[in-house]
Amino acid sequence: MARRFVIIISSAKREIAAARRWWRKNRDKAPRAFDEDLDRAITLILDHAEIGAKIGGTRRPGARRLYLERLRYYLYYEETEGAIFILALTHTARQRLPRL
């Protein structure tokens, strides 16, 4: 299979940027942890797209989420034949499923 690539949709880019800003402002003992864990999660998804839990109740039947334990965020994504689409990033304290 050809190498997949990652596409981060606009709303997910905004969520990631906001979470990164919050993390850097409020987690001064581990300011790079956010980027390290997000990069690690994306690499893992590229290599093993099936690793995330399937998400029901969305318009995207292939949607999955991966728990970023140290950060306490969910990374939502969808695999296609040639790409991984990053759909959303939400903190686990958020009770509702993001619009996917």
ROSE-925729 format. One record per residue (C-alpha): residue in three letters; x negated, y negated, z negated. Coordinates in steps of 0.1 Angstrom, whole numbers, padded with zeros to 4 digits, always signed. Example, Ala and Ser with C-alpha at 12.3 -4.5 7.8 and 13.67 -1.06 7.14 Angstrom:
REM ROSE-925729
ALA-0123+0045-0078 SER-0137+0011-0071 
END
This chain:
REM ROSE-925729
MET+0000+0000+0000 ALA-0012-0035+0008 ARG-0021-0058-0021 ARG+0008-0077-0036 PHE+0007-0113-0045 VAL+0025-0135-0070 ILE+0051-0162-0063 ILE+0062-0183-0092 ILE+0095-0199-0085 SER+0100-0236-0093 SER+0121-0232-0125 ALA+0096-0206-0139 LYS+0067-0230-0132 ARG+0085-0257-0152 GLU+0092-0232-0181 ILE+0055-0220-0180 ALA+0042-0256-0181 ALA+0065-0265-0210 ALA+0055-0234-0230 ARG+0018-0241-0223 ARG+0021-0277-0235 TRP+0039-0266-0266 TRP+0014-0238-0273 ARG-0017-0260-0269 LYS-0001-0287-0292 ASN+0010-0263-0319 ARG-0014-0234-0318 ASP-0048-0251-0323 LYS-0065-0219-0336 ALA-0058-0201-0304 PRO-0053-0227-0277 ARG-0062-0204-0248 ALA-0041-0175-0260 PHE-0011-0185-0239 ASP-0031-0186-0206 GLU-0050-0154-0214 ASP-0018-0134-0222 LEU+0001-0148-0193 ASP-0028-0139-0169 ARG-0030-0105-0184 ALA+0007-0099-0180 ILE+0007-0110-0144 THR-0023-0087-0136 LEU-0005-0058-0153 ILE+0027-0064-0133 LEU+0007-0066-0101 ASP-0009-0032-0108 HIS+0022-0016-0124 ALA+0053-0034-0114 GLU+0076-0008-0129 ILE+0062-0015-0164 GLY+0088-0041-0174 ALA+0123-0032-0187 LYS+0151-0033-0162 ILE+0175-0062-0167 GLY+0212-0057-0160 GLY+0239-0083-0156 THR+0220-0105-0131 ARG+0223-0113-0094 ARG+0190-0097-0090 PRO+0193-0059-0093 GLY+0155-0054-0094 ALA+0149-0079-0122 ARG+0127-0068-0150 ARG+0111-0084-0181 LEU+0079-0079-0199 TYR+0074-0087-0236 LEU+0043-0108-0243 GLU+0039-0097-0279 ARG+0014-0122-0292 LEU+0032-0151-0276 ARG+0067-0139-0284 TYR+0079-0147-0249 TYR+0096-0126-0222 LEU+0083-0129-0186 TYR+0110-0121-0161 TYR+0101-0109-0126 GLU+0112-0090-0096 GLU+0091-0068-0073 THR+0096-0069-0035 GLU+0076-0049-0010 GLY+0048-0074-0007 ALA+0052-0098-0037 ILE+0060-0102-0073 PHE+0084-0131-0080 ILE+0080-0146-0114 LEU+0116-0157-0122 ALA+0115-0171-0158 LEU+0097-0173-0190 THR+0117-0176-0222 HIS+0109-0174-0259 THR+0124-0145-0277 ALA+0143-0168-0300 ARG+0165-0177-0271 GLN+0196-0156-0274 ARG+0209-0158-0238 LEU+0195-0142-0207 PRO+0182-0168-0183 ARG+0200-0174-0150 LEU+0183-0151-0126 
END
